[in-house]
Amino acid sequence: MTISPRFSASPRFSGVGRRALLGTALLLAAGFAGLTPAPAQAEATQVRFARNLGLGYLPLYVMEDKGLVEKHARTAGLGEVTASYTPLGNPTTITEATLSGNADFGAAGVPAFIIAWDKTKGNANLRGLAALNAQPAYLNTNRPEVKGLTDFTETDRIVVPSVRASYQAIVLQIAAEQVFGPGQHARLDPLTVSLAHPDGTAALLSGRTEITAHFTSPPFQDQQLRDPKIHKVLSSYDVLGGPASFSALWTSAAFHDANPRLTKAVLAALEDAVALIKADPREAARAYIRIEKSKLGEEEVAAMIAHPEVSYDLAPRGIGIFTDFMARIGSIRNRPADWRDLFFADIHDRTGS
Protein backbone atom coordinates (compact mmCIF):
# COMPACT_ATOMS: atom_id res chain seq x y z
CA MET A 1 0.00 0.00 0.00
CA THR A 2 1.26 3.49 -0.79
CA ILE A 3 0.35 6.46 1.35
CA SER A 4 0.82 9.96 0.01
CA PRO A 5 2.78 12.26 2.31
CA ARG A 6 0.14 14.95 1.85
CA PHE A 7 -3.06 13.04 2.55
CA SER A 8 -4.53 10.80 5.21
CA ALA A 9 -5.11 7.17 4.45
CA SER A 10 -5.95 4.18 6.61
CA PRO A 11 -7.18 1.03 4.90
CA ARG A 12 -7.64 -0.89 8.14
CA PHE A 13 -9.27 0.67 11.15
CA SER A 14 -9.12 -0.47 14.73
CA GLY A 15 -12.30 -0.13 16.78
CA VAL A 16 -11.14 3.27 18.01
CA GLY A 17 -10.25 4.30 14.47
CA ARG A 18 -13.70 3.35 13.20
CA ARG A 19 -15.37 5.35 15.96
CA ALA A 20 -13.15 8.35 15.23
CA LEU A 21 -13.99 8.13 11.53
CA LEU A 22 -17.71 7.82 12.32
CA GLY A 23 -17.49 10.87 14.56
CA THR A 24 -15.81 12.82 11.78
CA ALA A 25 -18.45 11.74 9.27
CA LEU A 26 -21.29 12.78 11.58
CA LEU A 27 -19.80 16.22 12.12
CA LEU A 28 -19.07 16.65 8.42
CA ALA A 29 -22.64 15.66 7.62
CA ALA A 30 -23.83 18.45 9.88
CA GLY A 31 -21.76 20.90 7.85
CA PHE A 32 -19.00 23.32 8.77
CA ALA A 33 -20.64 26.61 7.87
CA GLY A 34 -18.03 29.35 8.12
CA LEU A 35 -15.65 30.42 10.84
CA THR A 36 -18.14 31.88 13.31
CA PRO A 37 -19.82 29.48 15.76
CA ALA A 38 -23.60 29.34 15.87
CA PRO A 39 -25.10 31.59 18.55
CA ALA A 40 -25.23 29.73 21.85
CA GLN A 41 -28.43 29.85 23.91
CA ALA A 42 -27.96 31.18 27.43
CA GLU A 43 -27.41 28.30 29.83
CA ALA A 44 -27.73 25.57 27.23
CA THR A 45 -29.36 22.27 28.12
CA GLN A 46 -26.73 20.27 26.28
CA VAL A 47 -22.97 20.53 25.97
CA ARG A 48 -21.02 18.76 23.21
CA PHE A 49 -17.35 17.83 23.40
CA ALA A 50 -15.15 16.89 20.43
CA ARG A 51 -11.94 15.28 21.65
CA ASN A 52 -8.87 13.56 20.33
CA LEU A 53 -7.90 10.01 21.24
CA GLY A 54 -5.75 8.58 24.00
CA LEU A 55 -4.77 9.13 27.61
CA GLY A 56 -3.94 12.78 26.99
CA TYR A 57 -7.71 13.31 27.17
CA LEU A 58 -8.36 11.03 30.15
CA PRO A 59 -10.21 13.71 32.18
CA LEU A 60 -12.88 13.78 29.46
CA TYR A 61 -13.16 9.98 29.47
CA VAL A 62 -13.70 10.10 33.25
CA MET A 63 -16.21 12.95 32.90
CA GLU A 64 -18.20 10.91 30.40
CA ASP A 65 -18.00 7.66 32.36
CA LYS A 66 -19.01 9.25 35.67
CA GLY A 67 -21.54 11.78 34.35
CA LEU A 68 -19.63 14.60 36.04
CA VAL A 69 -20.85 17.48 33.86
CA GLU A 70 -24.44 16.43 34.44
CA LYS A 71 -23.77 16.20 38.20
CA HIS A 72 -22.28 19.68 38.45
CA ALA A 73 -24.93 21.19 36.18
CA ARG A 74 -27.61 19.94 38.58
CA THR A 75 -25.65 21.34 41.53
CA ALA A 76 -25.49 24.70 39.74
CA GLY A 77 -29.29 24.73 39.40
CA LEU A 78 -29.26 24.15 35.63
CA GLY A 79 -31.51 21.11 35.79
CA GLU A 80 -30.92 18.15 33.51
CA VAL A 81 -28.08 18.94 31.12
CA THR A 82 -26.94 16.37 28.56
CA ALA A 83 -23.22 16.01 27.83
CA SER A 84 -22.02 14.19 24.69
CA TYR A 85 -18.50 13.29 23.61
CA THR A 86 -17.39 12.72 20.01
CA PRO A 87 -13.98 11.08 19.46
CA LEU A 88 -12.07 12.49 16.49
CA GLY A 89 -8.55 11.59 15.40
CA ASN A 90 -7.57 14.87 13.74
CA PRO A 91 -7.11 18.15 15.66
CA THR A 92 -8.00 20.25 12.61
CA THR A 93 -11.40 18.54 12.44
CA ILE A 94 -11.89 19.18 16.14
CA THR A 95 -11.23 22.90 15.62
CA GLU A 96 -13.64 22.96 12.67
CA ALA A 97 -16.30 21.32 14.83
CA THR A 98 -16.07 24.07 17.47
CA LEU A 99 -16.00 26.83 14.85
CA SER A 100 -19.03 25.51 13.01
CA GLY A 101 -21.17 25.10 16.10
CA ASN A 102 -21.19 21.30 15.88
CA ALA A 103 -19.29 21.08 19.17
CA ASP A 104 -19.20 23.45 22.13
CA PHE A 105 -15.79 22.39 23.42
CA GLY A 106 -12.76 21.04 21.61
CA ALA A 107 -9.90 19.05 23.13
CA ALA A 108 -6.65 18.45 21.27
CA GLY A 109 -2.91 19.03 21.56
CA VAL A 110 -1.62 22.39 22.78
CA PRO A 111 -0.15 23.55 19.40
CA ALA A 112 -3.46 22.85 17.61
CA PHE A 113 -5.20 24.91 20.27
CA ILE A 114 -2.68 27.74 19.85
CA ILE A 115 -3.29 27.76 16.09
CA ALA A 116 -7.06 27.86 16.68
CA TRP A 117 -6.66 30.75 19.16
CA ASP A 118 -4.49 32.65 16.67
CA LYS A 119 -6.77 32.16 13.67
CA THR A 120 -9.92 33.15 15.56
CA LYS A 121 -8.51 36.10 17.49
CA GLY A 122 -10.86 39.03 16.89
CA ASN A 123 -13.74 36.91 15.51
CA ALA A 124 -14.80 33.57 17.04
CA ASN A 125 -12.22 34.06 19.81
CA LEU A 126 -11.55 30.47 20.79
CA ARG A 127 -9.80 30.40 24.16
CA GLY A 128 -8.75 27.70 26.57
CA LEU A 129 -10.74 26.67 29.61
CA ALA A 130 -7.94 24.49 31.01
CA ALA A 131 -4.98 22.31 30.20
CA LEU A 132 -5.59 18.57 30.62
CA ASN A 133 -2.26 16.89 31.27
CA ALA A 134 1.47 16.74 30.65
CA GLN A 135 2.87 13.55 29.14
CA PRO A 136 5.77 12.58 26.88
CA ALA A 137 5.09 11.74 23.24
CA TYR A 138 7.44 9.21 21.61
CA LEU A 139 8.69 9.10 18.05
CA ASN A 140 8.86 5.34 17.38
CA THR A 141 10.17 3.53 14.31
CA ASN A 142 10.25 0.02 12.86
CA ARG A 143 13.58 0.67 11.09
CA PRO A 144 16.44 -0.62 13.27
CA GLU A 145 18.99 1.62 11.54
CA VAL A 146 17.17 4.82 12.52
CA LYS A 147 18.85 6.10 15.69
CA GLY A 148 18.15 9.81 15.23
CA LEU A 149 16.47 12.32 12.92
CA THR A 150 19.44 12.38 10.55
CA ASP A 151 18.83 8.72 9.70
CA PHE A 152 15.45 9.29 8.09
CA THR A 153 15.45 9.30 4.27
CA GLU A 154 13.07 10.55 1.60
CA THR A 155 11.47 7.09 1.44
CA ASP A 156 10.38 7.20 5.09
CA ARG A 157 6.94 8.31 6.18
CA ILE A 158 6.33 9.60 9.70
CA VAL A 159 2.77 9.56 11.07
CA VAL A 160 1.50 12.54 13.08
CA PRO A 161 -2.14 13.30 13.97
CA SER A 162 -2.17 16.38 11.74
CA VAL A 163 0.65 17.66 9.52
CA ARG A 164 2.10 21.02 10.68
CA ALA A 165 -0.66 21.50 13.28
CA SER A 166 -0.58 18.74 15.91
CA TYR A 167 1.50 18.57 19.07
CA GLN A 168 3.71 15.93 17.47
CA ALA A 169 4.16 17.86 14.22
CA ILE A 170 5.30 21.01 16.04
CA VAL A 171 7.61 19.11 18.39
CA LEU A 172 9.12 17.40 15.34
CA GLN A 173 9.77 20.84 13.83
CA ILE A 174 11.46 22.02 17.04
CA ALA A 175 13.57 18.85 17.06
CA ALA A 176 14.50 19.28 13.39
CA GLU A 177 15.74 22.81 14.04
CA GLN A 178 17.78 21.57 17.00
CA VAL A 179 19.41 18.85 14.87
CA PHE A 180 19.72 20.46 11.44
CA GLY A 181 20.17 24.09 12.44
CA PRO A 182 18.34 27.44 12.23
CA GLY A 183 15.82 27.68 9.41
CA GLN A 184 15.60 23.88 9.09
CA HIS A 185 12.47 23.36 11.17
CA ALA A 186 10.52 22.08 8.14
CA ARG A 187 13.26 19.67 7.05
CA LEU A 188 11.19 16.57 7.87
CA ASP A 189 7.74 17.97 7.01
CA PRO A 190 7.68 16.31 3.54
CA LEU A 191 7.96 12.93 5.28
CA THR A 192 4.94 13.43 7.56
CA VAL A 193 1.45 12.07 6.95
CA SER A 194 -1.76 12.63 8.91
CA LEU A 195 -3.38 9.58 10.51
CA ALA A 196 -5.32 9.02 13.71
CA HIS A 197 -3.25 7.32 16.42
CA PRO A 198 -4.91 3.88 16.16
CA ASP A 199 -4.47 3.72 12.40
CA GLY A 200 -0.88 4.94 12.51
CA THR A 201 -0.17 2.28 15.13
CA ALA A 202 -1.69 -0.44 12.95
CA ALA A 203 0.34 0.72 9.94
CA LEU A 204 3.62 0.86 11.87
CA LEU A 205 3.16 -2.54 13.47
CA SER A 206 2.15 -4.21 10.20
CA GLY A 207 5.42 -3.28 8.49
CA ARG A 208 3.59 -3.63 5.19
CA THR A 209 3.18 0.06 4.32
CA GLU A 210 5.60 2.90 3.67
CA ILE A 211 4.92 4.08 7.25
CA THR A 212 8.23 3.63 9.07
CA ALA A 213 7.73 5.91 12.07
CA HIS A 214 4.94 7.23 14.27
CA PHE A 215 5.08 10.25 16.59
CA THR A 216 2.26 9.36 18.94
CA SER A 217 1.22 9.32 22.61
CA PRO A 218 0.04 6.98 25.40
CA PRO A 219 -1.32 4.33 25.20
CA PHE A 220 -0.41 3.90 21.52
CA GLN A 221 3.34 4.41 21.93
CA ASP A 222 3.37 1.83 24.73
CA GLN A 223 1.48 -0.68 22.58
CA GLN A 224 4.00 -0.19 19.80
CA LEU A 225 7.02 -0.66 22.04
CA ARG A 226 5.79 -4.08 23.16
CA ASP A 227 6.79 -5.25 19.67
CA PRO A 228 10.55 -5.99 19.60
CA LYS A 229 10.73 -4.60 16.04
CA ILE A 230 9.79 -1.12 17.31
CA HIS A 231 12.12 1.24 19.17
CA LYS A 232 11.97 4.83 20.40
CA VAL A 233 13.93 7.52 18.53
CA LEU A 234 13.12 10.40 20.89
CA SER A 235 10.71 11.71 23.48
CA SER A 236 9.03 15.12 23.34
CA TYR A 237 10.48 15.79 26.80
CA ASP A 238 13.97 15.46 25.28
CA VAL A 239 13.08 18.16 22.77
CA LEU A 240 11.21 20.51 25.10
CA GLY A 241 13.63 20.21 27.99
CA GLY A 242 11.12 18.57 30.32
CA PRO A 243 7.38 18.34 30.99
CA ALA A 244 4.94 20.67 29.25
CA SER A 245 1.17 20.57 28.79
CA PHE A 246 0.23 18.06 26.12
CA SER A 247 -3.46 18.84 25.65
CA ALA A 248 -6.03 21.55 26.32
CA LEU A 249 -9.79 22.10 26.35
CA TRP A 250 -11.20 25.20 24.65
CA THR A 251 -14.44 26.88 23.66
CA SER A 252 -15.61 30.08 21.97
CA ALA A 253 -16.06 33.36 23.80
CA ALA A 254 -19.71 33.32 22.69
CA PHE A 255 -20.45 29.98 24.36
CA HIS A 256 -18.40 30.82 27.44
CA ASP A 257 -20.05 34.19 27.99
CA ALA A 258 -23.59 32.98 27.27
CA ASN A 259 -23.24 29.98 29.59
CA PRO A 260 -21.33 31.10 32.68
CA ARG A 261 -22.82 28.55 35.09
CA LEU A 262 -22.53 25.70 32.61
CA THR A 263 -18.91 26.64 31.89
CA LYS A 264 -18.17 26.59 35.63
CA ALA A 265 -19.88 23.19 35.81
CA VAL A 266 -17.56 21.89 33.09
CA LEU A 267 -14.53 23.24 34.96
CA ALA A 268 -15.76 21.66 38.20
CA ALA A 269 -16.25 18.37 36.36
CA LEU A 270 -12.66 18.58 35.12
CA GLU A 271 -11.47 19.19 38.68
CA ASP A 272 -13.35 16.11 39.89
CA ALA A 273 -11.98 14.01 37.03
CA VAL A 274 -8.39 15.03 37.75
CA ALA A 275 -8.88 14.33 41.46
CA LEU A 276 -10.18 10.83 40.68
CA ILE A 277 -7.29 10.13 38.28
CA LYS A 278 -4.75 11.07 40.93
CA ALA A 279 -6.48 9.21 43.75
CA ASP A 280 -7.42 6.04 41.87
CA PRO A 281 -5.52 5.38 38.62
CA ARG A 282 -7.12 1.93 38.39
CA GLU A 283 -10.65 3.33 38.35
CA ALA A 284 -9.54 5.94 35.80
CA ALA A 285 -8.11 3.08 33.73
CA ARG A 286 -11.42 1.22 33.96
CA ALA A 287 -13.25 4.34 32.77
CA TYR A 288 -10.90 4.66 29.78
CA ILE A 289 -11.28 0.98 28.91
CA ARG A 290 -15.09 1.15 29.18
CA ILE A 291 -15.41 4.22 26.96
CA GLU A 292 -12.91 3.00 24.34
CA LYS A 293 -14.01 -0.63 24.58
CA SER A 294 -10.27 -1.20 24.76
CA LYS A 295 -8.67 -4.63 24.93
CA LEU A 296 -5.81 -3.26 27.03
CA GLY A 297 -5.53 -4.59 30.55
CA GLU A 298 -6.57 -2.53 33.55
CA GLU A 299 -3.20 -2.89 35.24
CA GLU A 300 -1.34 -1.86 32.07
CA VAL A 301 -3.43 1.28 31.56
CA ALA A 302 -3.24 2.21 35.24
CA ALA A 303 0.56 1.99 35.05
CA MET A 304 0.58 4.39 32.08
CA ILE A 305 -1.66 6.82 33.99
CA ALA A 306 0.54 6.68 37.09
CA HIS A 307 3.81 6.89 35.14
CA PRO A 308 6.18 9.35 36.88
CA GLU A 309 6.55 11.41 33.68
CA VAL A 310 2.77 11.89 33.38
CA SER A 311 0.75 14.40 35.36
CA TYR A 312 -2.89 15.44 35.19
CA ASP A 313 -3.27 19.12 36.04
CA LEU A 314 -5.47 21.93 34.71
CA ALA A 315 -2.73 24.56 34.99
CA PRO A 316 -1.10 25.26 31.58
CA ARG A 317 2.63 24.49 31.56
CA GLY A 318 5.26 25.39 28.99
CA ILE A 319 2.82 27.21 26.72
CA GLY A 320 5.44 29.87 25.98
CA ILE A 321 7.81 27.28 24.51
CA PHE A 322 5.29 26.61 21.78
CA THR A 323 4.03 30.16 21.21
CA ASP A 324 7.54 31.61 20.93
CA PHE A 325 8.62 28.97 18.42
CA MET A 326 5.41 29.05 16.38
CA ALA A 327 5.44 32.86 16.18
CA ARG A 328 9.08 32.88 15.13
CA ILE A 329 8.57 30.42 12.24
CA GLY A 330 5.27 32.00 11.15
CA SER A 331 2.85 29.26 12.25
CA ILE A 332 0.92 31.93 14.16
CA ARG A 333 0.64 35.68 13.56
CA ASN A 334 -0.08 36.76 17.14
CA ARG A 335 2.53 36.20 19.84
CA PRO A 336 0.84 36.19 23.26
CA ALA A 337 2.65 38.05 26.01
CA ASP A 338 1.58 35.53 28.64
CA TRP A 339 -0.16 32.14 28.81
CA ARG A 340 -3.20 33.91 30.27
CA ASP A 341 -3.78 35.62 26.92
CA LEU A 342 -4.86 32.22 25.54
CA PHE A 343 -7.09 31.13 28.43
CA PHE A 344 -10.29 32.42 29.99
CA ALA A 345 -10.01 34.19 33.33
CA ASP A 346 -11.54 31.12 35.04
CA ILE A 347 -8.03 29.67 35.53
CA HIS A 348 -5.88 32.81 35.65
CA ASP A 349 -5.28 32.16 39.34
CA ARG A 350 -3.34 28.95 38.52
CA THR A 351 0.44 28.80 38.48
CA GLY A 352 1.10 28.33 34.76
CA SER A 353 3.80 29.13 32.28
C-alpha positions as CSV (number, residue, x, y, z in Angstrom):
1,M,0.0,0.0,0.0
2,T,1.3,3.5,-0.8
3,I,0.3,6.5,1.3
4,S,0.8,10.0,0.0
5,P,2.8,12.3,2.3
6,R,0.1,14.9,1.9
7,F,-3.1,13.0,2.6
8,S,-4.5,10.8,5.2
9,A,-5.1,7.2,4.4
10,S,-6.0,4.2,6.6
11,P,-7.2,1.0,4.9
12,R,-7.6,-0.9,8.1
13,F,-9.3,0.7,11.1
14,S,-9.1,-0.5,14.7
15,G,-12.3,-0.1,16.8
16,V,-11.1,3.3,18.0
17,G,-10.3,4.3,14.5
18,R,-13.7,3.4,13.2
19,R,-15.4,5.3,16.0
20,A,-13.1,8.3,15.2
21,L,-14.0,8.1,11.5
22,L,-17.7,7.8,12.3
23,G,-17.5,10.9,14.6
24,T,-15.8,12.8,11.8
25,A,-18.5,11.7,9.3
26,L,-21.3,12.8,11.6
27,L,-19.8,16.2,12.1
28,L,-19.1,16.6,8.4
29,A,-22.6,15.7,7.6
30,A,-23.8,18.5,9.9
31,G,-21.8,20.9,7.8
32,F,-19.0,23.3,8.8
33,A,-20.6,26.6,7.9
34,G,-18.0,29.3,8.1
35,L,-15.7,30.4,10.8
36,T,-18.1,31.9,13.3
37,P,-19.8,29.5,15.8
38,A,-23.6,29.3,15.9
39,P,-25.1,31.6,18.5
40,A,-25.2,29.7,21.9
41,Q,-28.4,29.9,23.9
42,A,-28.0,31.2,27.4
43,E,-27.4,28.3,29.8
44,A,-27.7,25.6,27.2
45,T,-29.4,22.3,28.1
46,Q,-26.7,20.3,26.3
47,V,-23.0,20.5,26.0
48,R,-21.0,18.8,23.2
49,F,-17.4,17.8,23.4
50,A,-15.2,16.9,20.4
51,R,-11.9,15.3,21.6
52,N,-8.9,13.6,20.3
53,L,-7.9,10.0,21.2
54,G,-5.7,8.6,24.0
55,L,-4.8,9.1,27.6
56,G,-3.9,12.8,27.0
57,Y,-7.7,13.3,27.2
58,L,-8.4,11.0,30.2
59,P,-10.2,13.7,32.2
60,L,-12.9,13.8,29.5
61,Y,-13.2,10.0,29.5
62,V,-13.7,10.1,33.2
63,M,-16.2,13.0,32.9
64,E,-18.2,10.9,30.4
65,D,-18.0,7.7,32.4
66,K,-19.0,9.2,35.7
67,G,-21.5,11.8,34.4
68,L,-19.6,14.6,36.0
69,V,-20.8,17.5,33.9
70,E,-24.4,16.4,34.4
71,K,-23.8,16.2,38.2
72,H,-22.3,19.7,38.4
73,A,-24.9,21.2,36.2
74,R,-27.6,19.9,38.6
75,T,-25.7,21.3,41.5
76,A,-25.5,24.7,39.7
77,G,-29.3,24.7,39.4
78,L,-29.3,24.1,35.6
79,G,-31.5,21.1,35.8
80,E,-30.9,18.1,33.5
81,V,-28.1,18.9,31.1
82,T,-26.9,16.4,28.6
83,A,-23.2,16.0,27.8
84,S,-22.0,14.2,24.7
85,Y,-18.5,13.3,23.6
86,T,-17.4,12.7,20.0
87,P,-14.0,11.1,19.5
88,L,-12.1,12.5,16.5
89,G,-8.6,11.6,15.4
90,N,-7.6,14.9,13.7
91,P,-7.1,18.2,15.7
92,T,-8.0,20.2,12.6
93,T,-11.4,18.5,12.4
94,I,-11.9,19.2,16.1
95,T,-11.2,22.9,15.6
96,E,-13.6,23.0,12.7
97,A,-16.3,21.3,14.8
98,T,-16.1,24.1,17.5
99,L,-16.0,26.8,14.9
100,S,-19.0,25.5,13.0
101,G,-21.2,25.1,16.1
102,N,-21.2,21.3,15.9
103,A,-19.3,21.1,19.2
104,D,-19.2,23.4,22.1
105,F,-15.8,22.4,23.4
106,G,-12.8,21.0,21.6
107,A,-9.9,19.0,23.1
108,A,-6.6,18.5,21.3
109,G,-2.9,19.0,21.6
110,V,-1.6,22.4,22.8
111,P,-0.2,23.5,19.4
112,A,-3.5,22.9,17.6
113,F,-5.2,24.9,20.3
114,I,-2.7,27.7,19.9
115,I,-3.3,27.8,16.1
116,A,-7.1,27.9,16.7
117,W,-6.7,30.7,19.2
118,D,-4.5,32.7,16.7
119,K,-6.8,32.2,13.7
120,T,-9.9,33.1,15.6
121,K,-8.5,36.1,17.5
122,G,-10.9,39.0,16.9
123,N,-13.7,36.9,15.5
124,A,-14.8,33.6,17.0
125,N,-12.2,34.1,19.8
126,L,-11.6,30.5,20.8
127,R,-9.8,30.4,24.2
128,G,-8.7,27.7,26.6
129,L,-10.7,26.7,29.6
130,A,-7.9,24.5,31.0
131,A,-5.0,22.3,30.2
132,L,-5.6,18.6,30.6
133,N,-2.3,16.9,31.3
134,A,1.5,16.7,30.7
135,Q,2.9,13.6,29.1
136,P,5.8,12.6,26.9
137,A,5.1,11.7,23.2
138,Y,7.4,9.2,21.6
139,L,8.7,9.1,18.1
140,N,8.9,5.3,17.4
141,T,10.2,3.5,14.3
142,N,10.3,0.0,12.9
143,R,13.6,0.7,11.1
144,P,16.4,-0.6,13.3
145,E,19.0,1.6,11.5
146,V,17.2,4.8,12.5
147,K,18.8,6.1,15.7
148,G,18.1,9.8,15.2
149,L,16.5,12.3,12.9
150,T,19.4,12.4,10.6
151,D,18.8,8.7,9.7
152,F,15.4,9.3,8.1
153,T,15.4,9.3,4.3
154,E,13.1,10.5,1.6
155,T,11.5,7.1,1.4
156,D,10.4,7.2,5.1
157,R,6.9,8.3,6.2
158,I,6.3,9.6,9.7
159,V,2.8,9.6,11.1
160,V,1.5,12.5,13.1
161,P,-2.1,13.3,14.0
162,S,-2.2,16.4,11.7
163,V,0.6,17.7,9.5
164,R,2.1,21.0,10.7
165,A,-0.7,21.5,13.3
166,S,-0.6,18.7,15.9
167,Y,1.5,18.6,19.1
168,Q,3.7,15.9,17.5
169,A,4.2,17.9,14.2
170,I,5.3,21.0,16.0
171,V,7.6,19.1,18.4
172,L,9.1,17.4,15.3
173,Q,9.8,20.8,13.8
174,I,11.5,22.0,17.0
175,A,13.6,18.9,17.1
176,A,14.5,19.3,13.4
177,E,15.7,22.8,14.0
178,Q,17.8,21.6,17.0
179,V,19.4,18.8,14.9
180,F,19.7,20.5,11.4
181,G,20.2,24.1,12.4
182,P,18.3,27.4,12.2
183,G,15.8,27.7,9.4
184,Q,15.6,23.9,9.1
185,H,12.5,23.4,11.2
186,A,10.5,22.1,8.1
187,R,13.3,19.7,7.1
188,L,11.2,16.6,7.9
189,D,7.7,18.0,7.0
190,P,7.7,16.3,3.5
191,L,8.0,12.9,5.3
192,T,4.9,13.4,7.6
193,V,1.4,12.1,6.9
194,S,-1.8,12.6,8.9
195,L,-3.4,9.6,10.5
196,A,-5.3,9.0,13.7
197,H,-3.2,7.3,16.4
198,P,-4.9,3.9,16.2
199,D,-4.5,3.7,12.4
200,G,-0.9,4.9,12.5
201,T,-0.2,2.3,15.1
202,A,-1.7,-0.4,13.0
203,A,0.3,0.7,9.9
204,L,3.6,0.9,11.9
205,L,3.2,-2.5,13.5
206,S,2.1,-4.2,10.2
207,G,5.4,-3.3,8.5
208,R,3.6,-3.6,5.2
209,T,3.2,0.1,4.3
210,E,5.6,2.9,3.7
211,I,4.9,4.1,7.2
212,T,8.2,3.6,9.1
213,A,7.7,5.9,12.1
214,H,4.9,7.2,14.3
215,F,5.1,10.2,16.6
216,T,2.3,9.4,18.9
217,S,1.2,9.3,22.6
218,P,0.0,7.0,25.4
219,P,-1.3,4.3,25.2
220,F,-0.4,3.9,21.5
221,Q,3.3,4.4,21.9
222,D,3.4,1.8,24.7
223,Q,1.5,-0.7,22.6
224,Q,4.0,-0.2,19.8
225,L,7.0,-0.7,22.0
226,R,5.8,-4.1,23.2
227,D,6.8,-5.2,19.7
228,P,10.5,-6.0,19.6
229,K,10.7,-4.6,16.0
230,I,9.8,-1.1,17.3
231,H,12.1,1.2,19.2
232,K,12.0,4.8,20.4
233,V,13.9,7.5,18.5
234,L,13.1,10.4,20.9
235,S,10.7,11.7,23.5
236,S,9.0,15.1,23.3
237,Y,10.5,15.8,26.8
238,D,14.0,15.5,25.3
239,V,13.1,18.2,22.8
240,L,11.2,20.5,25.1
241,G,13.6,20.2,28.0
242,G,11.1,18.6,30.3
243,P,7.4,18.3,31.0
244,A,4.9,20.7,29.2
245,S,1.2,20.6,28.8
246,F,0.2,18.1,26.1
247,S,-3.5,18.8,25.6
248,A,-6.0,21.5,26.3
249,L,-9.8,22.1,26.3
250,W,-11.2,25.2,24.6
251,T,-14.4,26.9,23.7
252,S,-15.6,30.1,22.0
253,A,-16.1,33.4,23.8
254,A,-19.7,33.3,22.7
255,F,-20.5,30.0,24.4
256,H,-18.4,30.8,27.4
257,D,-20.0,34.2,28.0
258,A,-23.6,33.0,27.3
259,N,-23.2,30.0,29.6
260,P,-21.3,31.1,32.7
261,R,-22.8,28.6,35.1
262,L,-22.5,25.7,32.6
263,T,-18.9,26.6,31.9
264,K,-18.2,26.6,35.6
265,A,-19.9,23.2,35.8
266,V,-17.6,21.9,33.1
267,L,-14.5,23.2,35.0
268,A,-15.8,21.7,38.2
269,A,-16.2,18.4,36.4
270,L,-12.7,18.6,35.1
271,E,-11.5,19.2,38.7
272,D,-13.4,16.1,39.9
273,A,-12.0,14.0,37.0
274,V,-8.4,15.0,37.8
275,A,-8.9,14.3,41.5
276,L,-10.2,10.8,40.7
277,I,-7.3,10.1,38.3
278,K,-4.7,11.1,40.9
279,A,-6.5,9.2,43.7
280,D,-7.4,6.0,41.9
281,P,-5.5,5.4,38.6
282,R,-7.1,1.9,38.4
283,E,-10.7,3.3,38.4
284,A,-9.5,5.9,35.8
285,A,-8.1,3.1,33.7
286,R,-11.4,1.2,34.0
287,A,-13.2,4.3,32.8
288,Y,-10.9,4.7,29.8
289,I,-11.3,1.0,28.9
290,R,-15.1,1.2,29.2
291,I,-15.4,4.2,27.0
292,E,-12.9,3.0,24.3
293,K,-14.0,-0.6,24.6
294,S,-10.3,-1.2,24.8
295,K,-8.7,-4.6,24.9
296,L,-5.8,-3.3,27.0
297,G,-5.5,-4.6,30.6
298,E,-6.6,-2.5,33.6
299,E,-3.2,-2.9,35.2
300,E,-1.3,-1.9,32.1
301,V,-3.4,1.3,31.6
302,A,-3.2,2.2,35.2
303,A,0.6,2.0,35.1
304,M,0.6,4.4,32.1
305,I,-1.7,6.8,34.0
306,A,0.5,6.7,37.1
307,H,3.8,6.9,35.1
308,P,6.2,9.4,36.9
309,E,6.5,11.4,33.7
310,V,2.8,11.9,33.4
311,S,0.8,14.4,35.4
312,Y,-2.9,15.4,35.2
313,D,-3.3,19.1,36.0
314,L,-5.5,21.9,34.7
315,A,-2.7,24.6,35.0
316,P,-1.1,25.3,31.6
317,R,2.6,24.5,31.6
318,G,5.3,25.4,29.0
319,I,2.8,27.2,26.7
320,G,5.4,29.9,26.0
321,I,7.8,27.3,24.5
322,F,5.3,26.6,21.8
323,T,4.0,30.2,21.2
324,D,7.5,31.6,20.9
325,F,8.6,29.0,18.4
326,M,5.4,29.0,16.4
327,A,5.4,32.9,16.2
328,R,9.1,32.9,15.1
329,I,8.6,30.4,12.2
330,G,5.3,32.0,11.1
331,S,2.9,29.3,12.2
332,I,0.9,31.9,14.2
333,R,0.6,35.7,13.6
334,N,-0.1,36.8,17.1
335,R,2.5,36.2,19.8
336,P,0.8,36.2,23.3
337,A,2.6,38.1,26.0
338,D,1.6,35.5,28.6
339,W,-0.2,32.1,28.8
340,R,-3.2,33.9,30.3
341,D,-3.8,35.6,26.9
342,L,-4.9,32.2,25.5
343,F,-7.1,31.1,28.4
344,F,-10.3,32.4,30.0
345,A,-10.0,34.2,33.3
346,D,-11.5,31.1,35.0
347,I,-8.0,29.7,35.5
348,H,-5.9,32.8,35.7
349,D,-5.3,32.2,39.3
350,R,-3.3,29.0,38.5
351,T,0.4,28.8,38.5
352,G,1.1,28.3,34.8
353,S,3.8,29.1,32.3
